[in-house]
Amino acid sequence: MKNLIWIAITLFIIFTDQLSKYLIVKNVNHGNHIPVIDEFFYITHHENTGAAWGILQNRLYILIPLTVVFTIIIGYILFKTKNKILKLSLSFVLGGAIGNFIDRVSKGKVVDFLDFYFGNYNFPTFNIADTFIVLGTIILAVYILFFNKKEDTKIWGF
């Protein structure tokens, strides 16, 4: 019962990610750019067969097993720790990882659609799952740097 909120957060992220990708696939032609804030933010439809920033293109045989391993590790730590900041960060990362995992397993690629331009620089297109992975990683870094206590490290096994 005490872990229900973290499961709900993870499931909400997965649901939101999958719903947003479904809406993009159904309503935006591949490669189209719909301006939200002209010359800064666009909704587009891009498909990525790799990981972040297009690394490991067409390497599902690496990405899928890695995601399974990391999901098991993150899930284990999520249920073992009592720290709410750590639980929040891991719920975010887990929800995002599973969201992209579903795409990789079902379609062989991940749908990306959030596209930002900073002057002449086009930031790599990303999705809701990626957003939560990054937010979770930032929260995890803050936790490790500022809130980690000696007793919390027992979870990691050393």
N, C-alpha and C positions, 0 to 999 in steps of 0.2 A: 504494500500500500504506500509506503514512504517513497518508493521509486516511481510511482505512477505519474507524477508531474514531469519527470525527465523522459519517460516513455512518451507521454503526450506531446512534449516539445519536439522530440525526435520525429514522431509520426506527423505532426503538423508541418514540419519542414519538408518531409518527404511528400506529403500531399500537396502542399503549395508548389513545390518544385515540379512535380509531375503534372499538375493542373496547368501551370504556366507554360510548360513545354508543349502540352497538348494543344492549348489555345494558339500558340505560335505556329505549330505545324499545320493546324487547320485553317488559320486565317492570314498568314503572312507567306507569300511566295519566297522560295529559297533565294537568298541574295538581295531581296528588297530592303530598303532603308526607310523606315517611317520616322520622320522627325518628331521628337518630343520637345526638345530645346534645340532649335536650329544651330548647326555648327558646333554642337556640344554633345547631345544625347539623342540616340536613335534606337528604335526597336528594329531588329533585323532577324533574319532566319539564317543561321549558320550551323553547320554540323561538323563536329570535331571527332576524329577517330583516335585522338591521342589524349594526353592529360593536359594540365594547365599550360597555356601559351603554346599549345601544339606539340609539346615534347612527346616522345614515344608514339608517334603516329603509327597506326596500324599494328600496335603491339598489345592487343587485347590479351594475349597469352601471358603477358606480364601484369597488366593492369588489373585484370579480374582476380587472379590469385592474391595479389598484394592487397586489394581491397578486402577480400575475405579475411585475410590474416589480421589486417589493421582493425577491421570491424570487431573481430573476436577480442582483440587486445583492448580496444576502447570500451567495448561492452563490459568486459571483466572489470576494468578500472572504474567505470561508471557505477557499477553496482557495489564495489568494494569500498570506495571512498565515502566519507561523510561530508566532505567540504562542498558547499553549494556552488561556489565559484567554479571549482573543478568540474562538478557535475554539469553545470550550465555549458561550459566550454566543450566538454566531451559530447553533450547532447547535440550541440550545434554541428560539430565536426561529423558526428555519426549520421545525423539526418542528411547532411549534404553528401557525404560519401555514399550512402545508400541510394539517394536520389540519382546520382550519376551512375552508380552501379546498375541500377534498373535499366537505364538507357543502354549501357554497354552490353548487358546480357541480352536484352530484348531487340535492340536495333543495330548493335555493333558500332554505335557512335553516340555522342552526346549532343543534344540540341542546345545551342547557345543563342542568346538574343539581346543581351544588354550591351550596347555598343557606345563607347565614349570617345570623344575627340578632345585633345588638349592642344589647341593650335594645329600644327601639322602632324602631331603624333596621334595615331589611332591605337588606343589601349586595346589589348586583346579582348575579343568578345567573350562574355561569360553569362552565367545563368544564376538562378536563385540558389541552387545547391552550392555553387562556387562561392557565392556571397557568404553563406553560413559557414562553410569550411574556413574561409579567411577570418570571419568574425570570431569563430570558435578558437582559431589558432592565436589570434590577438589576445583574447581573454585568457587562454592558457599561458601565454607568455607573461602577461601581467600577474597571473596567479603564481607562476614559478618564481618570478623576480621579486614579488612583494608580499605574497601571502602564504607561501609554502612553509610548512612547519615540519620539524623533525619527524613527528609521528606519521605524517602523511607519506613520507618516503617508504614506509614499510610496504605499501601497496606495490611499489615498483620492484620489490624483492631484494633491496640492498640497503 
